[in-house]
Amino acid sequence: MRVFATLDELVPLVGQHVSTSDWITVTQEQIDLFAEATGDHQWLHVDPVRAKAGPYGTTIAHGFLTLSLLPIMYATAIKVEQMRMGLNYGMNRVRFPAPVPVGSRLRCRIKLLACEEVADNGLQLTWDMNVEREGETKPVCIAEFVQRRYR
């Protein structure tokens, strides 16, 4: 984890790799709970028997489940000690170039793309979030994650 005393320490890092998250293992339980929460019960995600005969030989995580792991990945990679509050503001673009088979270990390489002043003594940070699967070269998720953090 990379720790910053203040938000202002991030400003000169625009264009640079800032940190890499811890590894997270995607379990079938997580996939099933995500299916329950979202109503997406596609067999490729929740039916191990049918998925075994499918294109990946096992169940795979929902793309949106992978996307929903970005906040925890960020939290294991970057900490700002003196900050009033933070909000996830949105996404500029998201792609899922490769599947995430159940049992995969994922981590995120985080690069700061932009940093802009916003109202109420805040910064809008745009991060390139590149999620990789252990042992694979192709990323499983690439997203521009936009946050607002307040001093």
C-alpha positions in Angstrom: 0.0 0.0 0.0 1.2 3.5 -0.8 0.3 6.1 1.9 0.0 9.8 1.3 -0.3 12.4 4.1 -2.5 14.7 2.0 -4.4 14.8 -1.3 -2.0 17.4 -2.6 0.8 14.8 -2.7 -1.1 13.1 -5.6 -1.1 16.1 -7.8 2.5 15.7 -9.2 1.9 12.0 -9.9 -0.4 12.6 -12.9 0.7 10.3 -15.7 2.4 7.9 -13.4 1.8 4.4 -12.0 0.9 5.1 -8.4 0.4 1.7 -6.8 -0.7 -2.0 -7.2 -3.4 -3.6 -5.1 -3.3 -6.7 -3.1 -4.4 -10.0 -4.7 -8.1 -10.9 -4.4 -9.4 -14.4 -5.0 -12.8 -14.6 -6.8 -14.9 -17.4 -5.2 -18.1 -19.1 -6.4 -19.8 -17.7 -3.3 -19.0 -14.2 -4.4 -20.3 -14.9 -7.9 -23.6 -16.4 -6.5 -24.1 -13.5 -4.1 -23.6 -11.1 -6.9 -26.1 -13.0 -9.0 -28.6 -12.7 -6.2 -28.0 -9.0 -5.7 -28.3 -8.1 -9.4 -30.7 -10.8 -10.7 -28.1 -11.9 -13.3 -28.4 -15.7 -13.0 -26.7 -16.5 -16.4 -25.7 -20.2 -16.2 -22.1 -19.3 -17.2 -21.8 -17.6 -13.8 -23.9 -19.8 -11.4 -24.2 -23.3 -12.8 -20.9 -25.1 -12.3 -22.1 -28.3 -14.0 -23.3 -26.7 -17.1 -20.4 -24.2 -17.2 -17.9 -27.1 -17.0 -19.1 -28.1 -20.6 -19.1 -24.4 -21.7 -16.4 -22.4 -23.4 -14.3 -21.7 -20.2 -14.6 -25.1 -18.5 -15.9 -23.5 -15.3 -18.0 -20.7 -14.1 -16.8 -17.1 -14.7 -17.4 -13.9 -12.7 -19.8 -11.4 -14.0 -18.0 -8.5 -15.7 -19.8 -6.1 -13.3 -18.6 -8.2 -10.3 -15.1 -7.6 -11.5 -15.8 -3.9 -11.8 -17.4 -3.8 -8.4 -14.1 -5.0 -6.9 -12.3 -1.8 -7.9 -13.1 0.1 -4.6 -11.6 -2.7 -2.5 -8.6 -3.0 -4.8 -8.1 0.8 -4.6 -8.4 0.6 -0.7 -5.6 -2.0 -0.5 -3.3 0.1 -2.8 -3.7 3.8 -1.8 -4.4 5.6 1.4 -4.7 9.3 2.0 -4.4 10.1 5.7 -5.7 13.6 5.8 -8.9 13.7 3.9 -12.4 14.9 4.9 -14.3 12.5 2.6 -14.3 10.7 -0.7 -16.9 9.8 -3.3 -16.9 7.4 -6.2 -18.0 9.8 -9.0 -18.2 7.5 -12.0 -16.5 5.8 -14.8 -15.4 7.2 -18.1 -15.0 3.9 -19.9 -15.0 0.2 -19.0 -13.9 -2.9 -20.9 -13.7 -6.6 -20.0 -11.1 -8.0 -22.4 -10.8 -11.4 -20.8 -12.9 -13.7 -18.5 -12.4 -14.3 -14.8 -12.8 -18.0 -14.1 -13.9 -18.9 -10.6 -10.8 -19.2 -8.3 -8.9 -16.5 -10.2 -6.6 -14.2 -8.3 -6.9 -10.6 -9.4 -5.0 -7.4 -8.7 -5.1 -3.9 -10.0 -2.3 -1.7 -11.4 -3.3 1.9 -10.7 -2.2 4.9 -12.7 -3.3 8.5 -12.1 -4.5 10.0 -15.4 -5.9 13.4 -14.3 -6.3 15.5 -11.2 -8.5 18.6 -11.2 -9.6 21.0 -8.6 -13.4 20.9 -7.8 -15.7 23.0 -5.6 -15.7 22.7 -1.8 -11.9 22.2 -1.6 -11.8 19.0 -3.5 -9.9 17.1 -6.2 -11.4 15.0 -9.0 -9.0 12.2 -9.6 -9.2 10.0 -12.8 -7.5 6.7 -12.4 -6.6 4.1 -15.0 -7.5 0.8 -13.3 -5.9 -2.2 -15.1 -7.1 -5.4 -13.5 -4.9 -8.4 -14.2 -5.5 -12.1 -13.5 -2.5 -14.0 -12.0 -0.6 -15.9 -14.7 -2.3 -14.2 -17.6 -1.0 -11.3 -19.8 -4.4 -10.0 -21.0 -6.2 -7.8 -18.5 -9.7 -8.8 -17.3 -10.9 -5.3 -16.8 -9.7 -1.8 -17.8 -11.6 1.2 -16.5 -11.2 4.9 -16.0 -12.4 5.3 -12.4 -13.3 8.9 -11.4 -13.3 9.9 -7.7 -13.9 13.1 -5.8 -11.8 13.5 -2.7 -12.1 16.5 -0.3 -9.5 18.1 1.9 
